[in-house]
Amino acid sequence: MDRTSFPYYYDIVGSFLRTETLKAAKRQYKQGDMSAVRLKRIENQAVRELVRKQKEAGLKAVTDGELRRRWWHLDFLWYLNGIERKKYKRRPDIFREEETEPETLAVCGRISFGNHPFLNHFRFLKSISGDAAAKMTIPSPAMLHLICCVHPESYQPIPIYRNEKVLFEDIIRSYQKALRAFYNAGCRYLQFDDVSWGEFCSWERREVYRSRGIDTEKLSERYVWLINQVLRVKPEDMTVTLHVCRGNFYSARMISGSYEAVAEQLFGHCLVDGFFLEYNDSGQSGDFRPLRYIKNQKVALGLISVRSPVMEKDDVIQKKILQASSYVPLTQLCLSPQCGFASEEQQRFLTDEQQWEKIRNMKRIAEEVWKIPAGGLNTPPAGESRK
C-alpha cells in the first residue's frame, strides 16, 4: 500500500511509565545530589530495559518512552535556539497535582534548530533497537505557534516577530533542519504530536477562541500548510505521522468533540504518511464517519485506553475496527493506544503491569483482525486506497 511499512498493524504512540528508580534519580539530580553523568547512566539503563520489554511484547517499532523528558512537548521546544523556559505566573487549573510544576516557554530570539540533545537521544535508541524500527516522537511545528501565539489569554506580538510571516518562516526552516538531522542520524519513522487538532474538534474550545477573535478554521488551514511546508524536505524512505492528542494530564485536558470539525482540512490536505487518532473511552470523539476524507494515509485507531486499567474486550475493539473500515480500507487501518502511557513524568493512570497487559491485548486483537501469522512481520499488505 505504501512505500514504507509504518505504522504497523499494532503500534504505539510513544511514551511509557517511568520507573520509581528513574523518578528518584531525577529528583536527586534536581536537588543537586546527583551528577549529570550519573543521571545519564541511569537514563540509558532505563531506556535499554524499556526497549527490551517492548521487543519482548512483540512490538516492531520501539521508542525511548520519552523517559528523559519532563514533558512530551516542552523538552523538545526548550532546546530550540530562540526559546526560553518559563514558569506560569499564575498556576493554571489543569495543574492539580502538587508534584507537577507548571511550565511553558517564550520566544526570546530568532528561532532555529541547532545542536539539539534529542539527536543524541535518538542515536542511543537506534544503537540498541536491533531489528526493531527506532521511532522518534517530537511535538508538531504547529505546537510552537499554538503555545506562544494562541494559548496566551491576551496575546501580544512577539517583538522580534511582529511580522508573523517571518515567525512561520523560521518555524518551517527549524523543523526542516530537524527533520533532515534526524534522518541523517538514521531515523526513518518520525511522529509529530499535536493537541491543536484536538482543541479544534471541541466546540467549547472553538467558542473560547472565537470570543478572542481567533478564527480556528483559518488557523487550521495555516497549520496544515505549516506541516506540509516542513514535509517538503522529507526523503522518500522516511515516514512521518501525526498523532492528534486530546490531552492526557490527570484527565484535566480531556477534549471532547468529533473529528468532523477538522476532518476535511486535516485528513484531506495534510501530507503526512499516517495519523494516530485518539478515541475517548466514552465515545465523545464521535463516530468514524470523518475518516471518509482519508486518502492514501494509514490510520492508527487509538482504541486502547491509557486512562483506565480495565482491559478492552476483543469483540468490542474488533467491532469498532470493522466500523472504521466502512470509511477506510482495512489494509490502511492499524490499532494503537489512545495516547502515550505517560505524557509527563509523574503521570500514572495504570500500573506498570497493566501497561504491558494493554500492549499484549492490543497485539492479540490485531493479529486476529488482520490474520497476522505467528512471528510474522505485521506490515500491512498492499491495497487500494480509497479516495
N, C-alpha and C positions, 0 to 999 in steps of 0.2 A: 504493500500500500504506500509506504513512504520510503525515502532513500535511507532513512535511519531506523533504528529499532526502538527508539524511546518515544513515549513512555511504554513500559512493559504492561502485559495484561494485569498484573498486580504490581503496584509501585507505591512509593512513599513520597510524602510531601517534603520532609527534611529534618525537623528537629526531633530529639529524643530526650527522655527524662535524664536529668543529671544525677549522678550518684551522690550519696552523702559525703563520701570521701572527697569528691571533686568540689562540692559546695563548701566544705570545711576549708579546703586548701585556698579557695578564692577569698574566703573571709580572712584567713591568716595573712594572705598577701595584701589585702586592702588595709589591714591593721598594721602592716609593716613587720609582721612576724615571719614572713617567708620571702625568699628572693624570687625574682622573675625567672631565673634559671630553674629553680626547683619547681615553681608552678608550671612552667612549660613542660617539664619532665612528667609531672603528674597528668597534665592535659593530654600529652602524647600517649601515655599509657591508657587513659580513659578512652581515647579515640580508637586505639588498637583493639581494645576489648569490645567496643561497640561494633566495629567493623566485623569482628569475628562473630558476634551474635547475629548481626544482620545476615551474614552469609549462611550461618547455621540455620536461620529461619527460612532460607530459600530465596532471599531477595537477590535479584540480578543487578540492581543498582544500589549503591551504598552511599551514604553521606557521612560527614563527621559529626552528625547530630546537632550541629551548631553548638557543641559543648564549650567552645572557647568564648562564646558570646554572652553578653548580658541580655541583649535584646535581639530579636530576629532581624531588625532593620537598622536600628541606630548605630550599632557597632560598625557596620559597613560604611554608612554615610559619614560618621565622625572622622573617618580616616581619608576622606576626600580632601584635597587641598582647597582652602577657602571655606571650610566648615568648622565651626567650633561647638564644643559640647556645652550644653546649658541645662540648668535646673529650672523647673517651673517656679515662678514667684508665688503662685497660689496652687496648692495641691488639688489637682483635678479629682472629681468624684470617683472616677473609674479606678483610682489607685487606693483601694480599700485595705489591701494587705499591708500591715505595718512594716514588714521586711522590705517592701518594694519602695525604691527611691524614684520618684517621678522625674524623668529626664527627657530632654528634647535636644534640638540643635538650632543653630542660627548661621546665617551666611556672614562671613567676616572678610571675604575677599573673592577674587575670581576663582570659580570652581574648576578643578581639573583632577585628573586621575594620575597619581604618581607611584611611589614605591609603597604600594598598599600591602599590609600584613596578610590580607586574605589570600594573596597569591601563594605565600609560603604555607598557609593552612591547606590550600588545595594541593600543593605539591606533596605535602606529607600524606594526605589522604590517597593521592594517586600512587604513592610509593608502597602503600600497604593494601591496596584494594585487590591485587591479584587479578583473577579472571572476571571480577565484577566491575561494572561500569562505575566510575567515580563521578557522582553527581554533586554539583555545586549550586548553592542557593544564595541569591542576593536580592535586596529589595529592588522593585521596579524603578526605572527612571522617573516614573510619574510620582513615586513616593516622595522624592526630594522636593518637587514643586508643591505637592499636597501639604506637606508638613510646614514648609516655610511660607507659603503664599495663600493657602486655603483654610487650614485649620485655625490660625490665629483669629480670635474674635473680632479684632479690629486691625486688619492688615494695613501696614504702612509700607510703601515701596522700599525695597532694599536700596540704600544709597548708590551702591555700585551697579545696580541693575534696575535703574529707573526705566530703562527701555527693556521690557520683558522679553522682547525678541532675542536680545543678547543673552539673557538668562537661559532661554531654551536652547540656544546655540551651544552654550557652554555645557549644559547638561548632556546634550547629544554627543558632543566631542568627548566628554569624560567617559560616558558609557561605551562609546565605540572603542575607545582606547582600552577600557576594562575588558570588553568582550574579546578583543584581539589578544590581550595579555593572558587571559585565562585559556584561550585556545592555544597559544604558544607554550603554555605550561602543561598542555596535554588534555585540557577539558574538552569533552565532546558532548556533554549533557549539562546545560545551564538552565536554571529556573529563576524567573523573576517572580517575587512575591509582592502582592499588591492588595491593599484594603480599599483603595479608592473605588473600585468597581462594586465592592460590597456596599459601600456607602451610597453609591449612586442607585443601587437597587432599592434602597429604603425610601419609602415615601416620606417618613418623618425627617430623615437627613436631608432629602432634597428640599423640603419645605424650609428647613433651617437655612440652607444655603441660599434659597430664593429670597428669604427675608433679608439677607445681607447683600443682595444684588448680584449673586453668583449664578450664572446660567449653567447648570450641570450638563445640559445637552451639548452646549458648545465646548465645555471643558472635557467631556467625554471624547468628542471629535479631536480635540487638541492632544489628549493623552494617547489615543490610538496613533495619531500622526507621530507623536514623540517616540513611541516604541518602534514604529515602523522605520523611522529615520535611523535609529540605533541599529536595527536589524539589516540595514543596507550593507554593512561590512561583515555580516555573518558568513563564514565559509560554508560550502555545500555540505561538508561532512560533520557539521555541528548542529545539534538540536537545541532550540531554545523554547521553553514552555512558560506559561503564565499561570500562576496559582492565584485564583481570586479568593481572598481571605475575607471572612465575615467576623473576625475578631475572636480572640482566644485568650483573654486575660481574666481569669476568675469569673468567666461568663459576663463580665461587665461590658464588653463591646459586642455582644452578640447582636448581629444586624439582621433584621428580617426584611423580606421583600423578594419578589420574583426576579429572575434574570431577564424577564421580558423588557424591563426598563432600559437595559443596556445591550440586549442581545443583537439587534440588527447592526449596531455600530461596532461592538466588540467582536462578536463571532463572525460577522460578515466582512469586516475590513482589517482586523488585526492580523498581521502576518507571522505570528508565532507558529511553531510546529504543533503545539498542543496546548490544551487547557486542563488545569486541575481545578475542578469546580466543587465547592463545598455545598452540601445539602444538609440543613439543620435537622436534628433528631425529630423535631416537632412538625416538620413538613412546611415550615414557614418560608422556605426558599422557593416555594411554588412547585409546579409540575415540570415535566421535561420538554414541554412544547417550545420554549425558547431555543432549544437545540436545533430547530429546523434551519437556523441561519448558519450552522456549521458547514464548512465546505470540505476541504480535504484534511483538516486537522484531526488529531486524535483527542479524545476527551476522557480524562480520568474522572470517573464519578466518585466524589467523596462521600461514600455511604457508610463508612466505618467510623463510628463515633469516637472522638478523642476526649469527650467530656463526660462520658458515662461508663462505669465499669460493667454495665450489662452487656453480655455478648450478643451480637446480632444473630438472628436466626437465618439459616441458609436460604430457606424458601422465600423469606421476605426480601432479602437482598437480590436474589435471583429474579424475583418478580419485577423489582424496580429496574434492574438492568434490561430486562426484556421490554419494559415500558419505554425506556430511553431509546431502545433500538428501533422504535417506530419512527424516530426522527433522525437518527444517525445509525449507519450500518454497524452491526455488531463487531465487525472487524476493526472499526475505528474506536470502539469503546474499551475502557480499561477500568479497573477498580482500585481505589485508594482510600486511605483515611481522609476524614474531612479536612484536617489541617495537620500541622506538626503536633507532636505529643507534648512539646514544651516550648512555646514561643518566647518565653523568658525563663531565666534560670530557676526561679522559685516555684514555678507552676507545678501542681501535682493533682490532677483530677483522678489519675489512675495510679495503681502500684506498678512497680517495675514488671512483675509477672503478668499483670493484666495487660500491660502494653504489648508484651510479646505474644500473649494469647490472642490479642486482637489481630496481630500480624499473621499468625498461623491460621486463624479463622479466615482472614481475607484471602490468603493463598489457597486454602481448601475450596472456598467458594469459586474463585476464579478458575481453578483447574476444572471444576465441574461445569461451569458455564461455557468455557471456551475449549473444553475437552483437551486440555494440555496433557501430553503424555508424561508419565513419571520420569523425572530427571531431565525432561526436555526444556530447551530454551523457550521461555514464554514470550517470544516475539510475535506480534500479530501477523498473520499471513497477509498476502496481497489481497486487495479487494477494491471494488469500485467505490469511489467516493460519491456522496450524494450532494448535488448542487442545490 
